[in-house]
Amino acid sequence: MKYLLYLSILILAGYLFSCSKADPTAETRQYVIKVDSIQLPDTVASGHRFDIKFFGTIGINGCYSFADFVVSEDSTGLSLMLKGNKKVSANQACPDVLVLLGGMTYSHKFAAAGQYRIRVTNPGIGQFIQKEILVVAP
């Protein structure tokens, strides 16, 4: 009796774990998203969060998607790079849709008052979008 119970559990577990919906040949590649423009406030109080909004094209079809913000901060300001993923595999069917940033936001706060530069990296050498923000004491 125990033998049949263990055998049933083993068969059921094997069946459940063998049903993988992920394409084993699917592969993604990361790339830097080209940002067309950014929006942020001119002035903000120190210690208070503000949003940076991004506009641009993530990709030309549904195989492109947003992946991550790569952020570094120093005494002069904030540097951001937006990373995307592109599905690249044989016989990949990609929906015919333009994938946009559409005002995607990154929230940040500066602890100290001062003038800071926001730099967004775009593909290519030495290409940046830059804006200044004034951080004032609350």
N, CA, C and O atoms as a GROMACS GRO file, in nm:
protein
  552
    1MET      N    1   0.082  -0.119   0.000
    1MET     CA    2   0.000   0.000   0.000
    1MET      C    3   0.087   0.126   0.000
    1MET      O    4   0.065   0.218  -0.079
    2LYS      N    5   0.187   0.128   0.090
    2LYS     CA    6   0.277   0.243   0.094
    2LYS      C    7   0.352   0.257  -0.037
    2LYS      O    8   0.380   0.368  -0.084
    3TYR      N    9   0.386   0.143  -0.096
    3TYR     CA   10   0.458   0.144  -0.221
    3TYR      C   11   0.378   0.217  -0.329
    3TYR      O   12   0.433   0.299  -0.403
    4LEU      N   13   0.249   0.188  -0.339
    4LEU     CA   14   0.164   0.254  -0.438
    4LEU      C   15   0.149   0.403  -0.410
    4LEU      O   16   0.145   0.484  -0.503
    5LEU      N   17   0.140   0.439  -0.282
    5LEU     CA   18   0.129   0.580  -0.245
    5LEU      C   19   0.255   0.656  -0.285
    5LEU      O   20   0.245   0.763  -0.346
    6TYR      N   21   0.372   0.602  -0.253
    6TYR     CA   22   0.498   0.667  -0.290
    6TYR      C   23   0.514   0.674  -0.442
    6TYR      O   24   0.560   0.775  -0.495
    7LEU      N   25   0.477   0.568  -0.511
    7LEU     CA   26   0.486   0.566  -0.655
    7LEU      C   27   0.393   0.671  -0.717
    7LEU      O   28   0.431   0.738  -0.813
    8SER      N   29   0.273   0.684  -0.662
    8SER     CA   30   0.177   0.785  -0.711
    8SER      C   31   0.231   0.926  -0.691
    8SER      O   32   0.221   1.010  -0.780
    9ILE      N   33   0.287   0.952  -0.575
    9ILE     CA   34   0.344   1.084  -0.545
    9ILE      C   35   0.461   1.113  -0.638
    9ILE      O   36   0.474   1.225  -0.688
   10LEU      N   37   0.546   1.015  -0.661
   10LEU     CA   38   0.661   1.032  -0.749
   10LEU      C   39   0.616   1.061  -0.893
   10LEU      O   40   0.673   1.148  -0.958
   11ILE      N   41   0.518   0.989  -0.941
   11ILE     CA   42   0.468   1.011  -1.077
   11ILE      C   43   0.403   1.149  -1.089
   11ILE      O   44   0.426   1.220  -1.187
   12LEU      N   45   0.324   1.188  -0.990
   12LEU     CA   46   0.259   1.318  -0.990
   12LEU      C   47   0.363   1.431  -0.986
   12LEU      O   48   0.350   1.529  -1.059
   13ALA      N   49   0.465   1.418  -0.902
   13ALA     CA   50   0.570   1.520  -0.894
   13ALA      C   51   0.645   1.529  -1.026
   13ALA      O   52   0.675   1.640  -1.073
   14GLY      N   53   0.676   1.418  -1.086
   14GLY     CA   54   0.745   1.419  -1.216
   14GLY      C   55   0.662   1.485  -1.323
   14GLY      O   56   0.714   1.558  -1.406
   15TYR      N   57   0.531   1.459  -1.322
   15TYR     CA   58   0.442   1.521  -1.420
   15TYR      C   59   0.435   1.672  -1.400
   15TYR      O   60   0.442   1.748  -1.497
   16LEU      N   61   0.420   1.717  -1.275
   16LEU     CA   62   0.407   1.860  -1.247
   16LEU      C   63   0.534   1.937  -1.280
   16LEU      O   64   0.527   2.046  -1.335
   17PHE      N   65   0.650   1.882  -1.246
   17PHE     CA   66   0.775   1.953  -1.268
   17PHE      C   67   0.825   1.943  -1.412
   17PHE      O   68   0.915   2.018  -1.451
   18SER      N   69   0.769   1.854  -1.491
   18SER     CA   70   0.811   1.844  -1.630
   18SER      C   71   0.738   1.942  -1.720
   18SER      O   72   0.778   1.962  -1.835
   19CYS      N   73   0.633   2.005  -1.671
   19CYS     CA   74   0.553   2.100  -1.750
   19CYS      C   75   0.611   2.239  -1.738
   19CYS      O   76   0.563   2.320  -1.658
   20SER      N   77   0.711   2.268  -1.814
   20SER     CA   78   0.774   2.400  -1.812
   20SER      C   79   0.718   2.482  -1.927
   20SER      O   80   0.722   2.439  -2.043
   21LYS      N   81   0.666   2.601  -1.896
   21LYS     CA   82   0.611   2.688  -2.000
   21LYS      C   83   0.718   2.775  -2.063
   21LYS      O   84   0.695   2.836  -2.168
   22ALA      N   85   0.834   2.783  -2.002
   22ALA     CA   86   0.941   2.866  -2.057
   22ALA      C   87   1.003   2.796  -2.178
   22ALA      O   88   1.024   2.675  -2.177
   23ASP      N   89   1.031   2.872  -2.278
   23ASP     CA   90   1.096   2.819  -2.397
   23ASP      C   91   1.244   2.795  -2.364
   23ASP      O   92   1.316   2.890  -2.334
   24PRO      N   93   1.289   2.669  -2.369
   24PRO     CA   94   1.429   2.641  -2.331
   24PRO      C   95   1.530   2.706  -2.426
   24PRO      O   96   1.646   2.724  -2.389
   25THR      N   97   1.487   2.740  -2.548
   25THR     CA   98   1.578   2.804  -2.642
   25THR      C   99   1.570   2.956  -2.636
   25THR      O  100   1.646   3.025  -2.704
   26ALA      N  101   1.477   3.009  -2.556
   26ALA     CA  102   1.460   3.155  -2.548
   26ALA      C  103   1.584   3.218  -2.486
   26ALA      O  104   1.641   3.167  -2.390
   27GLU      N  105   1.623   3.331  -2.542
   27GLU     CA  106   1.741   3.402  -2.493
   27GLU      C  107   1.711   3.551  -2.497
   27GLU      O  108   1.642   3.599  -2.587
   28THR      N  109   1.761   3.623  -2.398
   28THR     CA  110   1.744   3.769  -2.398
   28THR      C  111   1.881   3.836  -2.395
   28THR      O  112   1.978   3.782  -2.341
   29ARG      N  113   1.886   3.953  -2.455
   29ARG     CA  114   2.007   4.033  -2.454
   29ARG      C  115   1.974   4.169  -2.397
   29ARG      O  116   1.869   4.226  -2.427
   30GLN      N  117   2.063   4.221  -2.313
   30GLN     CA  118   2.043   4.354  -2.256
   30GLN      C  119   2.103   4.460  -2.347
   30GLN      O  120   2.201   4.437  -2.417
   31TYR      N  121   2.041   4.577  -2.344
   31TYR     CA  122   2.090   4.690  -2.423
   31TYR      C  123   2.054   4.818  -2.348
   31TYR      O  124   1.975   4.816  -2.254
   32VAL      N  125   2.113   4.930  -2.389
   32VAL     CA  126   2.084   5.060  -2.330
   32VAL      C  127   1.970   5.124  -2.407
   32VAL      O  128   1.975   5.136  -2.530
   33ILE      N  129   1.866   5.165  -2.335
   33ILE     CA  130   1.749   5.227  -2.396
   33ILE      C  131   1.781   5.372  -2.430
   33ILE      O  132   1.842   5.444  -2.350
   34LYS      N  133   1.740   5.416  -2.549
   34LYS     CA  134   1.759   5.556  -2.589
   34LYS      C  135   1.644   5.638  -2.530
   34LYS      O  136   1.527   5.614  -2.560
   35VAL      N  137   1.680   5.735  -2.448
   35VAL     CA  138   1.582   5.824  -2.385
   35VAL      C  139   1.576   5.952  -2.468
   35VAL      O  140   1.679   6.014  -2.496
   36ASP      N  141   1.455   5.992  -2.508
   36ASP     CA  142   1.439   6.114  -2.587
   36ASP      C  143   1.436   6.238  -2.500
   36ASP      O  144   1.492   6.342  -2.537
   37SER      N  145   1.370   6.229  -2.384
   37SER     CA  146   1.361   6.345  -2.294
   37SER      C  147   1.329   6.299  -2.153
   37SER      O  148   1.284   6.187  -2.130
   38ILE      N  149   1.354   6.390  -2.058
   38ILE     CA  150   1.320   6.365  -1.918
   38ILE      C  151   1.246   6.487  -1.863
   38ILE      O  152   1.263   6.598  -1.912
   39GLN      N  153   1.166   6.463  -1.759
   39GLN     CA  154   1.099   6.571  -1.687
   39GLN      C  155   1.128   6.554  -1.539
   39GLN      O  156   1.123   6.443  -1.486
   40LEU      N  157   1.158   6.665  -1.473
   40LEU     CA  158   1.177   6.666  -1.329
   40LEU      C  159   1.153   6.807  -1.279
   40LEU      O  160   1.159   6.902  -1.358
   41PRO      N  161   1.126   6.823  -1.150
   41PRO     CA  162   1.102   6.958  -1.098
   41PRO      C  163   1.230   7.041  -1.101
   41PRO      O  164   1.341   6.986  -1.098
   42ASP      N  165   1.214   7.173  -1.106
   42ASP     CA  166   1.330   7.263  -1.101
   42ASP      C  167   1.388   7.272  -0.960
   42ASP      O  168   1.509   7.282  -0.942
   43THR      N  169   1.298   7.267  -0.859
   43THR     CA  170   1.338   7.283  -0.719
   43THR      C  171   1.266   7.179  -0.635
   43THR      O  172   1.150   7.145  -0.660
   44VAL      N  173   1.336   7.128  -0.534
   44VAL     CA  174   1.279   7.031  -0.441
   44VAL      C  175   1.344   7.052  -0.305
   44VAL      O  176   1.457   7.099  -0.298
   45ALA      N  177   1.274   7.017  -0.198
   45ALA     CA  178   1.329   7.028  -0.063
   45ALA      C  179   1.419   6.909  -0.033
   45ALA      O  180   1.390   6.796  -0.074
   46SER      N  181   1.528   6.934   0.038
   46SER     CA  182   1.619   6.824   0.073
   46SER      C  183   1.545   6.723   0.160
   46SER      O  184   1.462   6.759   0.243
   47GLY      N  185   1.577   6.597   0.140
   47GLY     CA  186   1.513   6.490   0.215
   47GLY      C  187   1.376   6.450   0.162
   47GLY      O  188   1.315   6.357   0.215
   48HIS      N  189   1.326   6.517   0.059
   48HIS     CA  190   1.197   6.485   0.000
   48HIS      C  191   1.217   6.420  -0.137
   48HIS      O  192   1.301   6.462  -0.216
   49ARG      N  193   1.139   6.317  -0.162
   49ARG     CA  194   1.148   6.246  -0.289
   49ARG      C  195   1.090   6.328  -0.403
   49ARG      O  196   0.995   6.404  -0.386
   50PHE      N  197   1.150   6.312  -0.520
   50PHE     CA  198   1.098   6.371  -0.642
   50PHE      C  199   1.108   6.265  -0.752
   50PHE      O  200   1.187   6.172  -0.743
   51ASP      N  201   1.026   6.280  -0.853
   51ASP     CA  202   1.022   6.184  -0.963
   51ASP      C  203   1.091   6.239  -1.087
   51ASP      O  204   1.075   6.356  -1.122
   52ILE      N  205   1.166   6.153  -1.152
   52ILE     CA  206   1.222   6.182  -1.284
   52ILE      C  207   1.141   6.097  -1.382
   52ILE      O  208   1.136   5.975  -1.368
   53LYS      N  209   1.079   6.162  -1.480
   53LYS     CA  210   0.999   6.091  -1.579
   53LYS      C  211   1.079   6.078  -1.709
   53LYS      O  212   1.144   6.172  -1.753
   54PHE      N  213   1.071   5.960  -1.768
   54PHE     CA  214   1.148   5.929  -1.888
   54PHE      C  215   1.054   5.907  -2.007
   54PHE      O  216   0.949   5.845  -1.995
   55PHE      N  217   1.096   5.961  -2.123
   55PHE     CA  218   1.019   5.944  -2.246
   55PHE      C  219   1.114   5.897  -2.355
   55PHE      O  220   1.228   5.942  -2.365
   56GLY      N  221   1.064   5.806  -2.436
   56GLY     CA  222   1.144   5.752  -2.545
   56GLY      C  223   1.090   5.616  -2.586
   56GLY      O  224   0.984   5.574  -2.539
   57THR      N  225   1.162   5.550  -2.674
   57THR     CA  226   1.119   5.421  -2.727
   57THR      C  227   1.204   5.309  -2.667
   57THR      O  228   1.327   5.310  -2.677
   58ILE      N  229   1.137   5.214  -2.605
   58ILE     CA  230   1.206   5.097  -2.552
   58ILE      C  231   1.242   5.003  -2.666
   58ILE      O  232   1.354   4.952  -2.673
   59GLY      N  233   1.147   4.982  -2.757
   59GLY     CA  234   1.174   4.894  -2.869
   59GLY      C  235   1.067   4.903  -2.977
   59GLY      O  236   0.961   4.962  -2.956
   60ILE      N  237   1.097   4.844  -3.091
   60ILE     CA  238   1.009   4.854  -3.208
   60ILE      C  239   0.904   4.744  -3.214
   60ILE      O  240   0.817   4.748  -3.302
   61ASN      N  241   0.910   4.647  -3.123
   61ASN     CA  242   0.807   4.543  -3.120
   61ASN      C  243   0.799   4.483  -2.980
   61ASN      O  244   0.873   4.522  -2.890
   62GLY      N  245   0.708   4.388  -2.962
   62GLY     CA  246   0.683   4.330  -2.830
   62GLY      C  247   0.793   4.242  -2.775
   62GLY      O  248   0.780   4.191  -2.664
   63CYS      N  249   0.901   4.222  -2.849
   63CYS     CA  250   1.014   4.145  -2.796
   63CYS      C  251   1.106   4.231  -2.710
   63CYS      O  252   1.200   4.180  -2.649
   64TYR      N  253   1.080   4.361  -2.706
   64TYR     CA  254   1.159   4.454  -2.625
   64TYR      C  255   1.084   4.484  -2.496
   64TYR      O  256   0.962   4.495  -2.495
   65SER      N  257   1.160   4.498  -2.385
   65SER     CA  258   1.097   4.532  -2.257
   65SER      C  259   1.197   4.607  -2.170
   65SER      O  260   1.318   4.596  -2.187
   66PHE      N  261   1.143   4.684  -2.075
   66PHE     CA  262   1.227   4.754  -1.978
   66PHE      C  263   1.284   4.652  -1.881
   66PHE      O  264   1.214   4.560  -1.839
   67ALA      N  265   1.412   4.668  -1.843
   67ALA     CA  266   1.476   4.576  -1.750
   67ALA      C  267   1.506   4.642  -1.616
   67ALA      O  268   1.462   4.592  -1.512
   68ASP      N  269   1.581   4.754  -1.617
   68ASP     CA  270   1.629   4.807  -1.490
   68ASP      C  271   1.685   4.949  -1.507
   68ASP      O  272   1.723   4.990  -1.616
   69PHE      N  273   1.689   5.021  -1.394
   69PHE     CA  274   1.761   5.148  -1.386
   69PHE      C  275   1.899   5.118  -1.329
   69PHE      O  276   1.910   5.051  -1.226
   70VAL      N  277   2.004   5.166  -1.393
   70VAL     CA  278   2.140   5.157  -1.339
   70VAL      C  279   2.172   5.298  -1.290
   70VAL      O  280   2.178   5.392  -1.369
   71VAL      N  281   2.193   5.312  -1.158
   71VAL     CA  282   2.202   5.444  -1.096
   71VAL      C  283   2.333   5.457  -1.019
   71VAL      O  284   2.375   5.365  -0.949
   72SER      N  285   2.397   5.573  -1.033
   72SER     CA  286   2.512   5.606  -0.948
   72SER      C  287   2.498   5.751  -0.905
   72SER      O  288   2.454   5.836  -0.982
   73GLU      N  289   2.536   5.776  -0.781
   73GLU     CA  290   2.526   5.910  -0.724
   73GLU      C  291   2.662   5.954  -0.673
   73GLU      O  292   2.735   5.875  -0.613
   74ASP      N  293   2.696   6.080  -0.699
   74ASP     CA  294   2.817   6.138  -0.642
   74ASP      C  295   2.784   6.277  -0.592
   74ASP      O  296   2.668   6.316  -0.586
   75SER      N  297   2.886   6.353  -0.556
   75SER     CA  298   2.863   6.485  -0.496
   75SER      C  299   2.804   6.585  -0.595
   75SER      O  300   2.747   6.686  -0.554
   76THR      N  301   2.817   6.559  -0.725
   76THR     CA  302   2.766   6.653  -0.826
   76THR      C  303   2.624   6.621  -0.870
   76THR      O  304   2.556   6.706  -0.929
   77GLY      N  305   2.579   6.499  -0.844
   77GLY     CA  306   2.444   6.464  -0.885
   77GLY      C  307   2.421   6.317  -0.904
   77GLY      O  308   2.477   6.233  -0.833
   78LEU      N  309   2.339   6.287  -1.002
   78LEU     CA  310   2.289   6.152  -1.023
   78LEU      C  311   2.308   6.114  -1.169
   78LEU      O  312   2.278   6.192  -1.259
   79SER      N  313   2.359   5.993  -1.192
   79SER     CA  314   2.374   5.941  -1.327
   79SER      C  315   2.284   5.819  -1.341
   79SER      O  316   2.284   5.730  -1.256
   80LEU      N  317   2.208   5.815  -1.449
   80LEU     CA  318   2.116   5.704  -1.473
   80LEU      C  319   2.136   5.647  -1.612
   80LEU      O  320   2.167   5.718  -1.708
   81MET      N  321   2.118   5.516  -1.621
   81MET     CA  322   2.118   5.446  -1.749
   81MET      C  323   1.999   5.351  -1.744
   81MET      O  324   1.982   5.279  -1.646
   82LEU      N  325   1.918   5.350  -1.848
   82LEU     CA  326   1.804   5.262  -1.854
   82LEU      C  327   1.840   5.142  -1.939
   82LEU      O  328   1.883   5.156  -2.053
   83LYS      N  329   1.821   5.023  -1.883
   83LYS     CA  330   1.854   4.899  -1.953
   83LYS      C  331   1.725   4.831  -1.999
   83LYS      O  332   1.623   4.835  -1.930
   84GLY      N  333   1.733   4.770  -2.116
   84GLY     CA  334   1.621   4.695  -2.170
   84GLY      C  335   1.662   4.554  -2.203
   84GLY      O  336   1.780   4.522  -2.213
   85ASN      N  337   1.562   4.468  -2.221
   85ASN     CA  338   1.584   4.330  -2.265
   85ASN      C  339   1.521   4.312  -2.401
   85ASN      O  340   1.413   4.363  -2.429
   86LYS      N  341   1.590   4.238  -2.487
   86LYS     CA  342   1.535   4.201  -2.616
   86LYS      C  343   1.539   4.050  -2.628
   86LYS      O  344   1.644   3.988  -2.610
   87LYS      N  345   1.425   3.990  -2.658
   87LYS     CA  346   1.420   3.846  -2.680
   87LYS      C  347   1.480   3.816  -2.816
   87LYS      O  348   1.438   3.872  -2.918
   88VAL      N  349   1.578   3.730  -2.817
   88VAL     CA  350   1.644   3.691  -2.942
   88VAL      C  351   1.658   3.540  -2.945
   88VAL      O  352   1.749   3.484  -2.884
   89SER      N  353   1.569   3.476  -3.015
   89SER     CA  354   1.579   3.331  -3.032
   89SER      C  355   1.521   3.295  -3.168
   89SER      O  356   1.444   3.370  -3.227
   90ALA      N  357   1.559   3.180  -3.215
   90ALA     CA  358   1.513   3.135  -3.345
   90ALA      C  359   1.361   3.123  -3.345
   90ALA      O  360   1.302   3.077  -3.247
   91ASN      N  361   1.299   3.163  -3.453
   91ASN     CA  362   1.154   3.154  -3.470
   91ASN      C  363   1.077   3.231  -3.363
   91ASN      O  364   0.967   3.192  -3.326
   92GLN      N  365   1.134   3.341  -3.315
   92GLN     CA  366   1.069   3.424  -3.213
   92GLN      C  367   0.959   3.507  -3.279
   92GLN      O  368   0.986   3.585  -3.370
   93ALA      N  369   0.836   3.491  -3.233
   93ALA     CA  370   0.724   3.572  -3.282
   93ALA      C  371   0.711   3.694  -3.191
   93ALA      O  372   0.690   3.680  -3.070
   94CYS      N  373   0.722   3.812  -3.248
   94CYS     CA  374   0.716   3.936  -3.170
   94CYS      C  375   0.590   4.013  -3.206
   94CYS      O  376   0.566   4.041  -3.324
   95PRO      N  377   0.509   4.048  -3.106
   95PRO     CA  378   0.388   4.128  -3.134
   95PRO      C  379   0.425   4.260  -3.201
   95PRO      O  380   0.526   4.322  -3.168
   96ASP      N  381   0.342   4.302  -3.294
   96ASP     CA  382   0.365   4.426  -3.369
   96ASP      C  383   0.313   4.544  -3.287
   96ASP      O  384   0.200   4.589  -3.306
   97VAL      N  385   0.396   4.592  -3.196
   97VAL     CA  386   0.358   4.702  -3.107
   97VAL      C  387   0.483   4.784  -3.075
   97VAL      O  388   0.591   4.729  -3.057
   98LEU      N  389   0.467   4.915  -3.070
   98LEU     CA  390   0.578   5.003  -3.033
   98LEU      C  391   0.581   5.014  -2.881
   98LEU      O  392   0.482   5.056  -2.820
   99VAL      N  393   0.691   4.977  -2.818
   99VAL     CA  394   0.702   4.977  -2.672
   99VAL      C  395   0.770   5.107  -2.629
   99VAL      O  396   0.885   5.133  -2.666
  100LEU      N  397   0.698   5.188  -2.550
  100LEU     CA  398   0.745   5.321  -2.512
  100LEU      C  399   0.773   5.331  -2.362
  100LEU      O  400   0.718   5.255  -2.282
  101LEU      N  401   0.860   5.426  -2.325
  101LEU     CA  402   0.881   5.456  -2.183
  101LEU      C  403   0.758   5.526  -2.126
  101LEU      O  404   0.715   5.495  -2.015
  102GLY      N  405   0.701   5.619  -2.201
  102GLY     CA  406   0.572   5.680  -2.167
  102GLY      C  407   0.563   5.744  -2.030
  102GLY      O  408   0.459   5.735  -1.965
  103GLY      N  409   0.670   5.808  -1.984
  103GLY     CA  410   0.665   5.874  -1.854
  103GLY      C  411   0.700   5.783  -1.738
  103GLY      O  412   0.666   5.812  -1.623
  104MET      N  413   0.767   5.672  -1.766
  104MET     CA  414   0.813   5.583  -1.659
  104MET      C  415   0.893   5.666  -1.559
  104MET      O  416   0.970   5.754  -1.599
  105THR      N  417   0.877   5.639  -1.429
  105THR     CA  418   0.940   5.725  -1.329
  105THR      C  419   1.046   5.652  -1.247
  105THR      O  420   1.039   5.532  -1.223
  106TYR      N  421   1.144   5.730  -1.206
  106TYR     CA  422   1.243   5.689  -1.107
  106TYR      C  423   1.236   5.792  -0.995
  106TYR      O  424   1.243   5.912  -1.021
  107SER      N  425   1.221   5.747  -0.872
  107SER     CA  426   1.207   5.836  -0.757
  107SER      C  427   1.340   5.843  -0.682
  107SER      O  428   1.407   5.742  -0.661
  108HIS      N  429   1.377   5.966  -0.641
  108HIS     CA  430   1.505   5.986  -0.573
  108HIS      C  431   1.493   6.101  -0.475
  108HIS      O  432   1.402   6.183  -0.484
  109LYS      N  433   1.586   6.107  -0.380
  109LYS     CA  434   1.594   6.224  -0.291
  109LYS      C  435   1.740   6.254  -0.261
  109LYS      O  436   1.823   6.163  -0.250
  110PHE      N  437   1.770   6.382  -0.249
  110PHE     CA  438   1.902   6.428  -0.208
  110PHE      C  439   1.892   6.473  -0.063
  110PHE      O  440   1.798   6.544  -0.026
  111ALA      N  441   1.988   6.432   0.019
  111ALA     CA  442   1.985   6.463   0.162
  111ALA      C  443   2.028   6.606   0.191
  111ALA      O  444   1.977   6.668   0.284
  112ALA      N  445   2.120   6.659   0.112
  112ALA     CA  446   2.175   6.793   0.140
  112ALA      C  447   2.130   6.893   0.034
  112ALA      O  448   2.104   6.858  -0.081
  113ALA      N  449   2.120   7.018   0.076
  113ALA     CA  450   2.083   7.126  -0.016
  113ALA      C  451   2.199   7.152  -0.112
  113ALA      O  452   2.315   7.130  -0.079
  114GLY      N  453   2.166   7.200  -0.232
  114GLY     CA  454   2.267   7.233  -0.331
  114GLY      C  455   2.212   7.222  -0.472
  114GLY      O  456   2.095   7.191  -0.492
  115GLN      N  457   2.298   7.250  -0.568
  115GLN     CA  458   2.263   7.238  -0.710
  115GLN      C  459   2.317   7.104  -0.759
  115GLN      O  460   2.436   7.076  -0.744
  116TYR      N  461   2.230   7.021  -0.817
  116TYR     CA  462   2.270   6.888  -0.863
  116TYR      C  463   2.239   6.872  -1.011
  116TYR      O  464   2.147   6.934  -1.065
  117ARG      N  465   2.318   6.787  -1.076
  117ARG     CA  466   2.299   6.758  -1.218
  117ARG      C  467   2.246   6.615  -1.231
  117ARG      O  468   2.298   6.521  -1.171
  118ILE      N  469   2.141   6.601  -1.311
  118ILE     CA  470   2.086   6.470  -1.344
  118ILE      C  471   2.135   6.436  -1.485
  118ILE      O  472   2.109   6.511  -1.579
  119ARG      N  473   2.207   6.324  -1.499
  119ARG     CA  474   2.263   6.283  -1.628
  119ARG      C  475   2.204   6.147  -1.667
  119ARG      O  476   2.209   6.051  -1.590
  120VAL      N  477   2.150   6.140  -1.787
  120VAL     CA  478   2.094   6.015  -1.838
  120VAL      C  479   2.178   5.973  -1.958
  120VAL      O  480   2.192   6.047  -2.055
  121THR      N  481   2.234   5.853  -1.950
  121THR     CA  482   2.318   5.800  -2.057
  121THR      C  483   2.231   5.748  -2.170
  121THR      O  484   2.132   5.678  -2.148
  122ASN      N  485   2.270   5.782  -2.292
  122ASN     CA  486   2.207   5.731  -2.412
  122ASN      C  487   2.310   5.650  -2.489
  122ASN      O  488   2.430   5.668  -2.468
  123PRO      N  489   2.265   5.560  -2.579
  123PRO     CA  490   2.361   5.482  -2.655
  123PRO      C  491   2.457   5.570  -2.734
  123PRO      O  492   2.419   5.676  -2.784
  124GLY      N  493   2.580   5.527  -2.744
  124GLY     CA  494   2.683   5.603  -2.814
  124GLY      C  495   2.783   5.658  -2.715
  124GLY      O  496   2.761   5.655  -2.594
  125ILE      N  497   2.892   5.708  -2.765
  125ILE     CA  498   2.999   5.759  -2.679
  125ILE      C  499   2.970   5.903  -2.642
  125ILE      O  500   2.948   5.987  -2.730
  126GLY      N  501   2.971   5.933  -2.514
  126GLY     CA  502   2.959   6.070  -2.466
  126GLY      C  503   2.824   6.134  -2.489
  126GLY      O  504   2.815   6.257  -2.495
  127GLN      N  505   2.719   6.056  -2.502
  127GLN     CA  506   2.587   6.112  -2.523
  127GLN      C  507   2.507   6.109  -2.394
  127GLN      O  508   2.486   6.003  -2.335
  128PHE      N  509   2.464   6.227  -2.350
  128PHE     CA  510   2.388   6.239  -2.226
  128PHE      C  511   2.273   6.336  -2.244
  128PHE      O  512   2.278   6.426  -2.328
  129ILE      N  513   2.169   6.317  -2.166
  129ILE     CA  514   2.068   6.419  -2.145
  129ILE      C  515   2.097   6.471  -2.005
  129ILE      O  516   2.109   6.392  -1.911
  130GLN      N  517   2.109   6.603  -1.989
  130GLN     CA  518   2.141   6.661  -1.859
  130GLN      C  519   2.041   6.768  -1.821
  130GLN      O  520   1.999   6.849  -1.904
  131LYS      N  521   2.003   6.768  -1.694
  131LYS     CA  522   1.918   6.873  -1.638
  131LYS      C  523   1.968   6.903  -1.498
  131LYS      O  524   2.026   6.818  -1.432
  132GLU      N  525   1.944   7.025  -1.455
  132GLU     CA  526   1.983   7.069  -1.320
  132GLU      C  527   1.861   7.070  -1.230
  132GLU      O  528   1.749   7.095  -1.274
  133ILE      N  529   1.884   7.042  -1.102
  133ILE     CA  530   1.780   7.053  -1.002
  133ILE      C  531   1.838   7.124  -0.880
  133ILE      O  532   1.950   7.094  -0.837
  134LEU      N  533   1.762   7.217  -0.825
  134LEU     CA  534   1.804   7.290  -0.706
  134LEU      C  535   1.738   7.226  -0.585
  134LEU      O  536   1.616   7.214  -0.579
  135VAL      N  537   1.820   7.183  -0.489
  135VAL     CA  538   1.770   7.123  -0.366
  135VAL      C  539   1.787   7.226  -0.255
  135VAL      O  540   1.899   7.270  -0.228
  136VAL      N  541   1.676   7.264  -0.192
  136VAL     CA  542   1.678   7.368  -0.089
  136VAL      C  543   1.647   7.306   0.047
  136VAL      O  544   1.586   7.199   0.056
  137ALA      N  545   1.691   7.374   0.153
  137ALA     CA  546   1.661   7.328   0.289
  137ALA      C  547   1.511   7.341   0.313
  137ALA      O  548   1.450   7.440   0.271
  138PRO      N  549   1.451   7.244   0.381
  138PRO     CA  550   1.305   7.250   0.405
  138PRO      C  551   1.266   7.361   0.500
  138PRO      O  552   1.147   7.378   0.530
   0.00000   0.00000   0.00000
